[in-house]
Amino acid sequence: MFNVDNHKCIGCGLCIEDCFVKDISIIDNKAFIKNKDCIKCGHCIAICPTNAISTDDYNMNEVINYDEDTFNINSENLLNFIRFRRTIRKFKDKEVEPEKLLKIIEAGRYTPTASNLQNVSYIVVREKINELRELVLESLNNLGEEIIKTSKNELEIKYAKSWKLMYKIFKRNPQKQDNLFFFSKNIIIITSPNDLNAGLASTNLELMCNALGLGALYSGFFILASHNSHKIKEFLNLKADEKIINCIVIGYPDVKYLRTVPRKEPSIKWL
């Protein structure tokens, strides 16, 4: 529940004005939270000028007061940071520290979700990454065989042949080549019943990777394989409502980029 400390509350009404679901009222010149329609977004905690509002649903020790020096990001620096990020497919033979992986997930944890459902979950694969790699390549190989038999799309057939070759190389020598995880030692799988929530979280995860000096790759091959394999879902021990939305391959980059790259002009409609 969300609660108001009447000794601190000054009845200013700011929390009422900012409460989207209108779950707060004024009684005897003090804010009163009904906890009926509350979605636990925490806006009331964030906006209260006297720090009078708290909740026992979350850990209040995580609350940090706003500080201009440490909370603000220069807009040009942020834009350049986004422009400079690159997909990494070459990683050093170096473990990513667990505390960095937790910090990456923390960036996802604080990403907004529809109705504040906070229904995004994360699976970190480290020790069993090679077992998962084999399952993914097996699934891609099976999918590739089916595509070659049935498809007339040249691009699909091209990918299908590459998947079959990847699986063949892996079965001969798993250490020779890895065009799936690129010998990364860490992946984070993002799951959610809501595609948008998981997609938004994934973006923040990847930005935090770059901020920590790490490299990241969104693995579309993994997503495709996982959607066509019960073995992968069983291996990951997914719950009934957990849907694999994204997979981020993470590691220390073994490549150094020196500049940004050009992009298409944006497609914009001004109405």
Helices and strands as residue ranges (DSSP letters): E 2-4, H 14-18, E 24-27, E 30-33, H 43-47, E 53-55, G 60-62, H 68-71, H 75-84, H 98-109, G 114-116, E 121-125, H 129-150, H 154-172, E 186-191, H 195-211, E 215-218, H 220-227, H 230-235, E 244-251
